[in-house]
Amino acid sequence: MSNFIQLHLLTNYGPANLNRDDLNRPKTAIVGGVQRLRVSSQCLKRAWRTSEVFEIALGGHIGTRTKAMGVKIYNELVKGGVKEKDAKDWAVRIAGVFGKNKTENKEKSLEIEQLAHFSPEEIASINALINKMIERKNGPSDEELKLLQKNRGAADIAMFGRMLADCPIYNTEAAVQVAHAFSVHKAAVEDDYFSAVDDLNKHEEHAGSGHIGEAEFGSGLYYLYVCIDRELLKANLGNNEDLVRKAIRALVECAATVSPTGKQNSFASRAYASYVLAEKGDKQPRSLAGAFLKPVTGDDVLDSAIEAVRSTREAFNKVYSDVTEPYELNAAQRTGTLSDLQNYCANE
């Protein structure tokens, strides 16, 4: 069995602002001494985890990441006929199991300070406790507040991990590592000056625009590296091999086909990966980002980038004696299929 599964993807985005910084400009990074466009791993994982692909493939095995579970609990209790004061007290206690409660006017809030990732099993336990409290009109006991569980059914938690600072025993180490994607060539952030016309302005008084604005964007061919620790994923999912395969297949499809949601209405920057190189084996994983320390130039950036990935992989394999057979999907050459790529990665 191969322990590590590695994906190397090349995806082209036209003018877009997929992932913004604090100034609403596309994120960037300096690689090889020149500026590149960048999409953060957090942005990518969020897009994948909340995608329709994940929902269809892993429905019932996706967690909920929120600060506001206490608000939901409170609303359910009040809806069930519990007095507002009691509902708040009980909801605060339950939410506090998963994180430190915020304070408002020196009182504990329904919200917690940090995002907590709730597994489906934990949400089911919370819902069962809510129903009990509504029925008996009494708050939770200390025993009933033992709601935290080791992850066994949330594929997204198993893949991307979770941290509970106050209860580290219930932390989950991520089985999937996702690098920041960056453009394989030198890239610039450009400014789009735009104006909007007022439909009711008949130019009787003035012919000016109704709104003037500015938006930033960039375009590029991005390299993305993803590493899956199959054994850790299996352990995180309670040795459920069927769920492991489903999770890997869903992740591969998302990495190849799901785009970040930033500014989609403005740029329609939907894209599929033009090239995917998949590897699996037991040796220490390694990114092929070094293939792009020297920015790709020339008339055919995709073809040059593919060659750079292949050449760097061959060089590493030669000096480190790695003879594993990869799988390639190359849309430009019409070779490989998504289904076969998923089978290669998911099967032991």
C-alpha positions in Angstrom: 0.0 0.0 0.0 1.2 3.6 -0.8 1.1 5.8 2.3 1.5 9.2 0.6 -0.5 10.6 -2.4 0.8 13.8 -4.0 -0.9 16.0 -6.5 0.8 18.6 -8.7 -1.7 20.8 -10.5 -1.4 23.6 -13.1 -4.5 25.7 -13.4 -4.9 28.8 -15.6 -7.0 31.7 -14.5 -7.8 34.7 -16.7 -8.3 38.1 -15.1 -9.5 37.4 -11.5 -9.3 38.4 -7.9 -9.7 34.9 -6.3 -8.2 35.7 -2.9 -7.9 39.2 -1.6 -5.6 40.8 0.9 -6.5 43.5 3.4 -6.5 46.1 0.6 -8.8 44.1 -1.6 -5.9 43.3 -4.0 -5.1 39.8 -5.2 -2.6 38.1 -2.8 1.0 37.9 -4.0 4.3 36.3 -3.1 7.9 36.7 -4.0 9.2 33.5 -5.6 12.6 33.3 -7.2 13.0 37.0 -6.7 10.0 38.1 -8.6 6.4 38.8 -7.8 3.8 36.0 -8.3 0.1 35.9 -7.8 -1.0 33.7 -4.9 -4.0 31.9 -3.6 -3.8 30.8 0.0 -4.3 27.2 1.2 -7.0 28.4 3.6 -8.9 29.9 0.6 -8.6 26.7 -1.4 -9.7 24.4 1.5 -12.7 26.6 2.3 -13.8 26.5 -1.4 -13.4 22.7 -1.5 -15.0 22.0 1.9 -18.1 24.0 1.1 -18.4 22.9 -2.6 -21.3 20.9 -4.2 -18.7 18.2 -5.0 -18.1 17.6 -1.3 -21.8 17.8 -0.4 -22.7 15.2 -3.1 -19.8 12.8 -2.4 -19.6 13.2 1.4 -23.1 14.3 2.5 -23.5 13.4 6.2 -19.8 13.3 6.7 -19.1 17.0 6.7 -18.6 19.1 9.8 -19.8 22.6 10.7 -17.3 25.3 11.5 -18.7 28.1 13.5 -18.5 30.4 16.5 -22.3 30.7 16.7 -23.4 27.2 17.7 -24.7 28.6 21.0 -27.0 31.0 19.1 -28.5 28.0 17.2 -28.9 26.1 20.5 -30.6 29.1 22.1 -33.0 29.6 19.3 -34.0 25.9 19.3 -34.6 26.0 23.0 -36.8 29.1 22.9 -38.7 27.6 19.9 -39.3 24.6 22.1 -40.9 26.6 24.8 -37.9 27.2 27.2 -37.8 30.5 29.0 -35.3 32.9 27.4 -33.1 33.3 30.5 -32.9 29.5 31.0 -32.3 29.0 27.3 -29.4 31.4 27.3 -27.8 29.9 30.4 -28.0 26.4 29.0 -26.8 27.4 25.5 -23.8 29.2 27.0 -22.8 26.2 29.0 -23.1 23.9 26.0 -21.2 26.3 23.6 -18.5 26.7 26.3 -17.6 23.0 25.9 -16.2 23.8 22.5 -14.4 27.0 23.2 -14.1 30.0 25.6 -17.3 32.1 25.6 -17.0 35.7 24.5 -18.0 38.3 27.1 -20.6 41.0 26.6 -21.2 43.5 29.4 -19.3 41.2 31.8 -21.6 38.3 30.9 -20.8 35.2 29.0 -22.0 35.3 25.3 -23.7 32.7 23.3 -20.8 32.9 20.8 -17.3 31.5 21.5 -14.1 33.3 20.7 -12.7 31.0 18.1 -14.2 29.0 15.2 -14.8 25.5 16.3 -15.3 22.6 13.9 -18.2 20.4 15.0 -18.4 16.9 13.7 -21.7 15.4 12.7 -21.6 13.1 15.7 -21.2 16.1 18.1 -24.0 18.0 16.4 -26.3 14.9 16.7 -25.4 14.7 20.5 -26.1 18.4 20.9 -29.5 18.1 19.1 -30.4 15.1 21.3 -29.5 17.1 24.4 -31.6 20.0 23.2 -34.6 17.7 22.8 -34.1 16.3 26.3 -33.9 19.7 27.9 -37.0 20.9 26.1 -39.0 17.9 27.3 -37.9 18.0 30.9 -37.5 21.8 31.2 -34.2 21.4 33.0 -30.6 22.3 32.1 -27.7 19.9 31.1 -25.9 17.9 33.7 -22.1 17.7 33.9 -22.2 14.2 32.4 -24.4 15.4 29.5 -21.9 18.2 28.8 -19.3 15.6 27.8 -20.1 16.3 24.2 -16.6 16.4 22.6 -15.8 13.3 20.6 -12.8 12.0 18.7 -13.4 12.5 15.0 -14.6 9.4 13.2 -17.2 10.6 10.6 -16.3 14.1 9.5 -14.2 13.7 6.3 -13.4 17.4 6.2 -12.1 17.4 9.8 -10.1 14.2 9.1 -8.5 15.8 6.0 -7.9 19.4 7.2 -7.8 18.9 11.0 -9.1 20.8 13.9 -7.6 22.4 17.0 -9.4 22.9 20.3 -6.9 24.9 22.5 -8.7 24.1 25.8 -9.1 20.4 25.0 -6.1 19.2 22.9 -7.0 15.6 23.4 -9.8 16.1 21.0 -7.6 17.8 18.3 -7.3 16.1 14.9 -4.1 16.2 13.0 -4.7 17.1 9.3 -4.2 14.2 6.9 -4.1 16.6 3.9 -1.5 19.3 3.5 -2.3 22.0 0.9 0.3 24.5 -0.3 -0.4 28.1 -1.4 -0.9 28.1 -5.1 1.3 30.6 -7.0 1.7 31.7 -10.6 4.6 29.9 -12.4 5.6 33.2 -14.1 6.2 36.8 -13.1 2.8 38.5 -12.6 1.5 42.0 -11.9 -1.6 43.2 -10.1 -3.5 45.5 -12.4 -6.1 48.2 -11.8 -9.5 48.2 -13.4 -11.0 51.7 -13.5 -14.7 51.4 -14.1 -17.9 53.5 -14.2 -21.5 52.7 -13.9 -24.3 54.5 -15.8 -27.5 55.6 -14.1 -30.4 54.2 -16.1 -32.6 57.2 -15.3 -30.1 59.8 -16.2 -31.4 61.2 -19.5 -28.4 63.7 -19.8 -30.8 66.6 -19.4 -28.7 68.1 -16.6 -25.4 66.3 -16.8 -23.9 63.3 -18.6 -21.7 62.0 -15.8 -21.6 58.4 -14.6 -23.6 57.3 -11.6 -20.7 55.6 -10.0 -16.9 55.4 -10.5 -14.8 52.8 -8.9 -11.6 50.8 -9.1 -10.9 47.0 -8.8 -7.7 45.1 -8.8 -7.1 41.8 -10.7 -4.4 39.6 -12.1 -4.1 36.6 -14.3 -1.8 33.6 -14.4 -1.1 29.9 -14.6 -0.9 28.6 -11.0 1.1 25.6 -9.6 -0.6 23.9 -6.6 0.8 21.1 -4.5 -1.3 18.8 -2.3 -0.1 15.9 -0.1 -2.4 13.3 1.4 -1.3 11.0 4.3 -3.5 8.0 3.5 -2.8 6.1 6.7 -3.5 9.2 8.9 -6.7 9.8 7.0 -7.8 6.3 7.6 -7.0 6.5 11.3 -8.9 9.8 11.6 -11.9 8.2 10.0 -11.9 5.2 12.3 -10.4 2.8 9.7 -13.5 3.2 7.5 -11.9 2.3 4.2 -15.0 3.1 2.1 -15.1 6.6 3.5 -11.4 7.1 2.9 -11.8 6.3 -0.8 -14.8 8.6 -1.1 -12.9 11.4 0.7 -9.9 11.1 -1.6 -12.0 10.9 -4.7 -13.9 14.1 -3.6 -10.7 15.9 -2.8 -9.1 15.1 -6.1 -12.1 16.3 -8.0 -12.3 19.5 -6.0 -8.6 20.2 -6.5 -9.0 19.8 -10.2 -12.3 21.5 -10.8 -13.4 23.8 -7.9 -12.4 27.4 -8.0 -12.2 29.9 -5.1 -15.4 32.0 -4.9 -13.7 35.5 -4.7 -15.1 38.1 -7.1 -16.7 35.4 -9.3 -19.6 37.7 -10.3 -17.1 40.3 -11.5 -14.7 38.0 -13.3 -16.4 34.6 -13.9 -13.0 33.0 -13.1 -14.0 29.4 -13.2 -11.3 27.0 -14.2 -10.4 23.3 -14.4 -6.8 22.2 -14.0 -5.1 22.0 -17.4 -2.5 19.5 -16.0 -2.4 17.1 -13.0 0.5 14.9 -12.0 -0.4 12.4 -9.3 2.1 10.3 -7.4 1.8 7.8 -4.6 4.4 5.9 -2.6 6.0 5.5 0.9 8.9 7.8 0.5 9.1 11.3 2.1 6.8 13.6 0.1 8.3 16.6 -1.7 6.8 19.5 -3.6 7.9 20.3 -7.1 7.6 24.1 -6.5 11.3 24.4 -7.2 10.5 23.8 -10.9 9.4 27.5 -10.9 12.2 29.2 -9.1 13.0 30.6 -12.5 9.8 32.2 -13.9 8.4 30.5 -16.9 8.6 32.6 -20.1 7.9 32.1 -23.7 4.9 31.8 -26.0 3.5 28.6 -24.5 3.5 29.0 -20.7 1.5 25.8 -20.1 3.7 23.6 -22.2 6.9 25.0 -20.6 5.4 24.6 -17.1 4.5 21.0 -17.7 8.0 20.3 -19.0 9.4 22.0 -15.9 7.3 19.8 -13.6 8.3 16.6 -15.4 12.0 17.5 -15.5 12.2 18.4 -11.9 10.4 15.2 -10.9 12.8 13.1 -13.0 15.8 14.9 -11.4 14.6 14.3 -7.9 13.7 10.7 -8.6 17.2 10.1 -10.1 19.2 11.5 -7.2 16.9 10.1 -4.5 16.3 6.7 -6.2 12.5 7.0 -6.5 11.0 4.8 -9.2 7.2 5.2 -8.5 4.9 5.4 -11.5 2.8 8.6 -11.7 -0.5 9.3 -13.4 -0.9 12.3 -15.7 -4.0 14.2 -16.8 -3.2 16.6 -19.6 -6.2 18.5 -21.0 -4.0 20.2 -23.6 -2.9 16.8 -25.0 -6.3 15.2 -24.3 -4.7 12.4 -22.3 -5.9 11.0 -19.0 -9.4 11.3 -17.4 -10.6 12.6 -14.0 -12.2 9.2 -13.3 -8.9 7.4 -13.8 -7.1 10.0 -11.8 -9.5 9.5 -8.9 -9.1 5.7 -9.2 -5.3 6.0 -9.2 -5.3 8.1 -6.0 -8.1 6.4 -4.1 -7.2 2.7 -4.6 -4.5 1.2 -2.4 
